[in-house]
Amino acid sequence: MIRDISIVIPIYNEQDNIIQLIKEVRASLEKKINYEIIIVDDGSDDNTYEVVNKINKINKNINIISHKKNYGQSIGLQTGIIEANSEYIVTLDGDGQNDPRDILKLIKPFDSKVSFMMVIGNRVNRIDSTAKKVASRLAFQIRKLLLKDTTPDTGCAIKLFRKKDFLQLPFFNHIHRFLPFLFNTFGGKVISIPVNHRSRSSGNSKYSNFQRFLVGINDLYGVIWLRKRSVWPILKKRDKHLKSKEKK
């Protein structure tokens, strides 16, 4: 049973979106589960840090971390996860397109007995341009062909997993695009559930479809190499009697 979570939100230039997102998170979770919100300001050059810091001063369960420069979403996630106090991590995009009301939906199918367990959202009705939807579908087909990854929406930012599982993965930049694949590779289980998707209320996407495509192709080859070089031992037996004797 999950009783508390750490919500990690990496942001870059989201001064007009982040406050509303925090309010929605609080409204969705207050008195339902113990939680903390970790905002990682990834080197924003607008007023994002100042805006969040005002709320941080009056709310004890909000923590803001600021990078000196922009490192990217994966490193932002890593920073927040390392600082998290809970065993269980929920990740969200900072642009407000993820619906915080879906956070509690992630918890229901999560099996605490399974190592490398992940529950990830599937944006069934995506509020995106046609070009972005086509690019996403093409990326899915390529991943399916090369990685045998059938997760329908690996790009969905709303996820739930254990902190210790994430920290055991071989880390690389852009790892957030391949987390379901890596969890499966390390003998885990990934469940996709339908989640809501919303349009941006303000600001623009930080990447073009072409940029995503170029980065994704390069990363695919790296992940294939990584899979061949990584081994996660499966324990045949654990001597619990011996373990209890050693404690005495």
C-alpha positions as a printed NumPy array, in Angstrom:
array([[  0.   ,   0.   ,   0.   ],
       [  1.46 ,   3.346,  -1.076],
       [  0.959,   5.912,   1.675],
       [  3.196,   8.729,   0.485],
       [  4.698,   9.956,  -2.786],
       [  7.232,  12.46 ,  -4.041],
       [  6.054,  14.361,  -7.121],
       [  9.008,  15.435,  -9.257],
       [  8.378,  18.201, -11.805],
       [ 11.32 ,  19.402, -13.935],
       [ 10.583,  22.799, -15.493],
       [ 12.206,  25.24 , -17.878],
       [ 10.641,  28.68 , -18.467],
       [  7.189,  27.781, -17.141],
       [  6.462,  30.895, -15.09 ],
       [  2.909,  31.131, -16.465],
       [  1.983,  27.458, -15.968],
       [  3.649,  26.13 , -12.833],
       [  1.57 ,  27.929, -10.185],
       [ -1.716,  26.63 , -11.584],
       [ -0.231,  23.13 , -11.817],
       [  0.823,  23.211,  -8.16 ],
       [ -2.663,  24.348,  -7.151],
       [ -4.197,  21.454,  -9.089],
       [ -1.829,  18.934,  -7.517],
       [ -2.759,  20.153,  -4.042],
       [ -6.495,  20.123,  -4.824],
       [ -6.249,  16.557,  -6.186],
       [ -4.216,  15.052,  -3.333],
       [ -4.951,  17.021,  -0.162],
       [ -6.243,  14.734,   2.633],
       [ -6.036,  11.721,   0.288],
       [ -2.332,  10.835,   0.451],
       [  0.848,  12.227,   1.973],
       [  2.946,  13.944,  -0.66 ],
       [  5.733,  16.379,  -1.38 ],
       [  6.264,  18.408,  -4.535],
       [  9.814,  18.774,  -5.84 ],
       [ 10.224,  21.45 ,  -8.501],
       [ 13.505,  21.324, -10.413],
       [ 14.073,  24.633, -12.193],
       [ 16.371,  23.594, -15.018],
       [ 18.175,  26.873, -15.596],
       [ 15.127,  28.977, -16.555],
       [ 15.889,  32.454, -17.856],
       [ 12.426,  33.86 , -17.101],
       [ 10.86 ,  34.393, -13.642],
       [ 10.069,  30.731, -12.994],
       [ 12.308,  30.457,  -9.923],
       [ 10.989,  33.648,  -8.318],
       [  7.37 ,  32.623,  -8.932],
       [  7.784,  29.156,  -7.406],
       [  9.926,  30.424,  -4.529],
       [  7.053,  32.638,  -3.326],
       [  4.847,  29.564,  -2.908],
       [  7.728,  27.559,  -1.472],
       [  7.997,  29.988,   1.462],
       [  4.416,  29.39 ,   2.594],
       [  4.058,  25.658,   1.835],
       [  6.147,  23.154,   3.786],
       [  5.692,  20.277,   1.336],
       [  7.11 ,  22.112,  -1.69 ],
       [ 10.825,  21.99 ,  -2.399],
       [ 12.456,  23.943,  -5.233],
       [ 15.874,  23.092,  -6.643],
       [ 17.567,  25.287,  -9.231],
       [ 20.151,  24.236, -11.82 ],
       [ 22.815,  26.765, -12.753],
       [ 22.068,  26.185, -16.456],
       [ 19.718,  24.184, -18.653],
       [ 20.713,  20.504, -18.651],
       [ 17.55 ,  18.888, -20.003],
       [ 14.564,  16.955, -18.709],
       [ 16.324,  13.702, -17.793],
       [ 18.932,  15.399, -15.614],
       [ 16.178,  17.482, -14.056],
       [ 14.341,  14.288, -13.166],
       [ 17.499,  12.729, -11.738],
       [ 18.131,  15.762,  -9.51 ],
       [ 14.581,  15.693,  -8.152],
       [ 14.498,  11.94 ,  -7.609],
       [ 17.782,  11.974,  -5.693],
       [ 16.365,  14.66 ,  -3.378],
       [ 13.007,  12.889,  -2.909],
       [ 12.056,  11.726,   0.587],
       [  9.511,   9.119,  -0.48 ],
       [ 10.177,   5.624,  -1.762],
       [  7.632,   6.228,  -4.52 ],
       [  8.106,   8.77 ,  -7.301],
       [  5.476,  10.381,  -9.507],
       [  6.73 ,  12.464, -12.43 ],
       [  4.838,  15.239, -14.215],
       [  5.561,  17.712, -16.989],
       [  5.607,  21.319, -15.85 ],
       [  3.582,  22.689, -18.759],
       [  0.214,  21.672, -17.311],
       [ -0.668,  19.185, -20.058],
       [ -0.686,  16.293, -17.562],
       [ -3.784,  16.216, -15.351],
       [ -2.895,  15.899, -11.633],
       [ -6.225,  14.174, -11.043],
       [ -4.678,  11.132, -12.751],
       [ -2.001,  10.741, -10.051],
       [ -4.174,   8.633,  -7.765],
       [ -5.149,   6.445, -10.745],
       [ -1.502,   5.396, -11.086],
       [ -1.432,   3.997,  -7.57 ],
       [ -4.271,   1.466,  -7.911],
       [ -2.567,  -0.972, -10.346],
       [  0.897,  -0.602,  -8.807],
       [  2.169,  -3.909,  -7.399],
       [  4.583,  -3.23 ,  -4.541],
       [  5.846,  -6.838,  -4.693],
       [  7.274,  -6.471,  -8.211],
       [ 10.769,  -5.052,  -8.665],
       [ 11.151,  -2.447, -11.42 ],
       [  7.424,  -1.831, -11.484],
       [  6.14 ,   1.178, -13.427],
       [  2.711,   2.587, -14.149],
       [  2.707,   5.066, -17.036],
       [ -0.032,   7.148, -18.599],
       [ -1.379,   6.63 , -22.097],
       [ -2.703,   9.857, -23.624],
       [ -5.507,   8.241, -25.584],
       [ -6.962,  11.56 , -26.754],
       [ -3.884,  13.709, -27.289],
       [ -4.345,  17.464, -27.6  ],
       [ -1.463,  17.972, -30.035],
       [ -0.92 ,  19.039, -33.632],
       [ -1.342,  16.47 , -36.4  ],
       [  2.39 ,  16.642, -37.134],
       [  3.25 ,  15.856, -33.52 ],
       [  0.824,  12.929, -33.435],
       [  2.268,  11.495, -36.668],
       [  5.832,  11.884, -35.355],
       [  4.859,  10.145, -32.124],
       [  3.249,   7.257, -33.985],
       [  6.312,   6.862, -36.209],
       [  8.563,   6.808, -33.136],
       [  6.358,   4.108, -31.593],
       [  6.681,   1.902, -34.686],
       [ 10.487,   2.325, -34.75 ],
       [ 10.794,   1.466, -31.034],
       [  8.539,  -1.525, -31.508],
       [ 10.658,  -2.78 , -34.407],
       [ 14.109,  -2.194, -32.918],
       [ 13.505,  -2.513, -29.181],
       [ 10.411,  -4.748, -29.098],
       [  8.901,  -2.05 , -26.874],
       [  5.094,  -2.133, -27.106],
       [  4.374,   0.575, -24.523],
       [  1.779,   2.693, -26.386],
       [  2.905,   6.099, -25.092],
       [  6.476,   6.166, -23.765],
       [  6.519,   9.953, -24.166],
       [  3.846,  10.463, -21.532],
       [  5.465,  12.238, -18.585],
       [  3.079,  11.06 , -15.866],
       [  4.632,   7.952, -14.329],
       [  4.898,   6.122, -11.002],
       [  7.886,   4.014,  -9.939],
       [ 10.204,   3.386,  -6.993],
       [ 13.098,   5.707,  -6.309],
       [ 15.539,   2.845,  -5.747],
       [ 14.619,   1.215,  -9.071],
       [ 15.31 ,   4.392, -11.028],
       [ 18.644,   4.932,  -9.284],
       [ 19.763,   1.402, -10.177],
       [ 19.316,   2.015, -13.9  ],
       [ 22.365,   3.   , -15.979],
       [ 21.764,   6.735, -16.326],
       [ 22.207,   8.699, -19.554],
       [ 20.804,  11.928, -20.951],
       [ 17.311,  11.481, -22.478],
       [ 16.703,   8.394, -20.316],
       [ 13.159,   9.657, -19.699],
       [ 12.235,   8.614, -23.264],
       [ 13.205,   4.981, -22.594],
       [ 12.159,   4.312, -18.998],
       [  9.45 ,   1.722, -19.848],
       [ 11.918,  -0.16 , -22.071],
       [ 14.615,  -0.114, -19.381],
       [ 12.231,  -1.266, -16.639],
       [ 11.189,  -4.205, -18.84 ],
       [ 14.816,  -4.942, -19.756],
       [ 15.7  ,  -5.207, -16.081],
       [ 12.988,  -7.802, -15.512],
       [ 10.262,  -5.468, -14.346],
       [  6.661,  -4.833, -15.286],
       [  5.141,  -1.828, -17.03 ],
       [  1.428,  -1.066, -17.015],
       [ -0.142,   1.652, -19.168],
       [ -3.384,   3.307, -18.103],
       [ -5.519,   5.883, -19.968],
       [ -4.944,   9.442, -18.726],
       [ -6.226,  12.87 , -19.594],
       [ -4.244,  15.216, -21.837],
       [ -4.701,  18.961, -22.034],
       [ -3.558,  21.796, -24.236],
       [ -0.954,  24.264, -23.029],
       [ -2.517,  27.316, -21.425],
       [  0.658,  29.323, -22.038],
       [  4.114,  29.07 , -23.609],
       [  5.512,  26.831, -26.31 ],
       [  7.016,  23.353, -26.537],
       [ 10.774,  23.35 , -25.979],
       [ 11.481,  20.958, -28.877],
       [ 10.433,  20.699, -32.53 ],
       [  9.342,  17.374, -34.013],
       [ 12.526,  17.289, -36.114],
       [ 14.725,  17.816, -33.038],
       [ 12.94 ,  14.998, -31.227],
       [ 13.397,  12.718, -34.229],
       [ 17.154,  13.332, -34.545],
       [ 17.776,  12.909, -30.824],
       [ 15.534,   9.84 , -30.692],
       [ 17.341,   8.019, -33.519],
       [ 20.74 ,   8.661, -31.944],
       [ 19.489,   7.489, -28.543],
       [ 17.973,   4.326, -30.017],
       [ 21.369,   3.031, -31.084],
       [ 22.793,   3.892, -27.671],
       [ 20.008,   2.042, -25.869],
       [ 20.45 ,  -1.028, -28.078],
       [ 24.161,  -1.016, -27.179],
       [ 23.303,  -0.578, -23.515],
       [ 20.897,  -3.509, -23.532],
       [ 23.61 ,  -5.796, -24.878],
       [ 26.064,  -4.701, -22.182],
       [ 23.725,  -4.651, -19.151],
       [ 23.004,  -7.645, -16.934],
       [ 20.626,  -7.735, -13.992],
       [ 21.103, -10.937, -11.927],
       [ 17.973, -12.919, -11.084],
       [ 18.274, -14.459,  -7.632],
       [ 17.62 , -18.193,  -7.525],
       [ 17.495, -18.408,  -3.761],
       [ 17.88 , -16.226,  -0.695],
       [ 18.776, -17.965,   2.579],
       [ 16.541, -16.098,   5.041],
       [ 17.61 , -18.293,   7.981],
       [ 21.258, -17.416,   7.443],
       [ 20.356, -13.754,   7.105],
       [ 18.481, -13.771,  10.429],
       [ 21.393, -15.507,  12.169],
       [ 23.833, -12.862,  10.941],
       [ 21.69 , -10.105,  12.459],
       [ 21.935, -11.785,  15.877]])
